[in-house]
Every structure is written in structure tokens, then in C-alpha cells.
Amino acid sequence: MNMEVNSMENLIHLPICENVIRRYGKYTKKVNGELVKVIYDWFERENQEHAKYHGHQYKLGLTKQQFDEMKTLVSPMGTYGEELSFDQFCDILIPVITGGVSDQHDDYSIWLAFRSFDKNGDHYIQADEVEALIRIIGKSVSRERIRYFIDKVDWDYNGKLDYNEFREFIVRGYARELLMMDITREIVYSHDQMKIPS
């Protein structure tokens, strides 16, 4: 007998500074105790009246079936070279999405993500390693776009990210922007169509 359980981590409101509001949510679906689907939600906007409908909302959905199909092509590894399970991979994505700003996901979590994404063990993250991560979640992003974001924090201009550069890549939201779908336009369009009073 298949038993489905849907759950949601409490939406975490993350006040980063006085004029910015950020919120993170993770929704999961389990069948017979096994995690089969995860949806991440990230919302960010300036806390100003004129910015009422000008926030950014990002979503990322990932299924175990999709993960199992992709891991044969791009094998996700843990910090010690072990193969990651779907649950472990989903946990590693959390600090990438939140930028490491919640109490549960700090610099250590970002370091674990760094170790997991460093496929060749050279202590750097290169464009092809970011591309491999993006392929696992089923998204297609050009190498040029990946390079564009890497270049923003590649302070020594060597074409790859050491841990400190990778941390900035995460904290500044560049990884989130590459991995997640920005659904902001749909939200703004819906508000315009419905003519919701402000």
C-alpha cells in the first residue's frame, strides 16, 4: 500500500537588513517514508511601499526519479567521495538557495556544498562543475551565463572559484539565480490581470 505524506518546513523569514525581506520554504513529498519530491521556494523584495510588487520569487522542483536518471550521467558525490542519496543532495542544496543565512545553514553548510560540487578534488569549483550541478536538477543554462556569474566573484581571474570566492557566489545569490526558476514575471502579470488594489 502506497502512503503519501506531504510536509512543509515552516517558512523561514530572514531579515537580512532593515530594507530587505527574504523568505525561504521547502516542501516535501514522501511515499512509504521515502522522499520522492522536493520543492524549494525563495522570495525576496525591498521593504518599501513603491516595491510592493517588485520582489523576486524563485522556485525549484526536484524529483527522485529525475535525480536517479541524471546521476548516471553526473554522479553527485559527498565530501569524502561517497555517492549522495537524493535526501543528502536535497540537503546540500539548502544553503545554496538560502545563501547560508538561516541558523541551520551556515558557513559549514556552504563548505560541505563546496566539497560536494568539487568533483575532481582540486579545491576549486569550475564552470563545468557548476554545469554538472545544473544538469542534475534538469535545467539548461549556457556555459557563457555560468561564466558570467563566476567572473563576478573570481577575484584572482583564474577562471575558477576557491572556497572564499564560492562562498561569495552563494551569499550574493548567483548560484540561486542559476539553479532556480524566477517566476516573478508570472506574479506581476497575475496582479496586473486581476487588478488587485494596493
Disulfide bonds with the S-S distance in Angstrom:
none
